[in-house]
Amino acid sequence: EEQQIKKLEGVDFSKINNNLIKAKIHEFFADILNNSDRWSESKDNYLKALKLSNSQFYSAILKFKLSQVVFNEGDFERASKYIEEALKYDFQNQSIVKKIEILKGMIGQAKLRTS
């Protein structure tokens, strides 16, 4: 993973004209950083991808991923906000909805434990 991180840190985004490709690179980088428990950097890259997204579906997926990262950071209020925003999208794939609902339940439990 460290080799992948180093390669992705060196990407020159000024040479990429397509915003969707830029967003997908940021998302991929964020996924790798998240798997390495580098949540702050992961969150930054998901946010960059979200800014570049012009698709409601893709934005909802990114908000779901953001909610996972901020949940890991212990920011349950922000995680709850992102999960609610993700749920506004009418997903056709029920496995995605199930994953979102599971995370929503985990966030709710964590918020109860910390209040």
Secondary structure, DSSP 8 states (H G I E B T S, - for coil): -HHHHHHHHT--GGG---HHHHHHHHHHHHHHHHHTT-HHHHHHHHHHHHHH---HHHHHHHHHHHHHHHHHTT-HHHHHHHHHHHHTS--S-HHHHHHHHHHHHHHHHHHHHH-
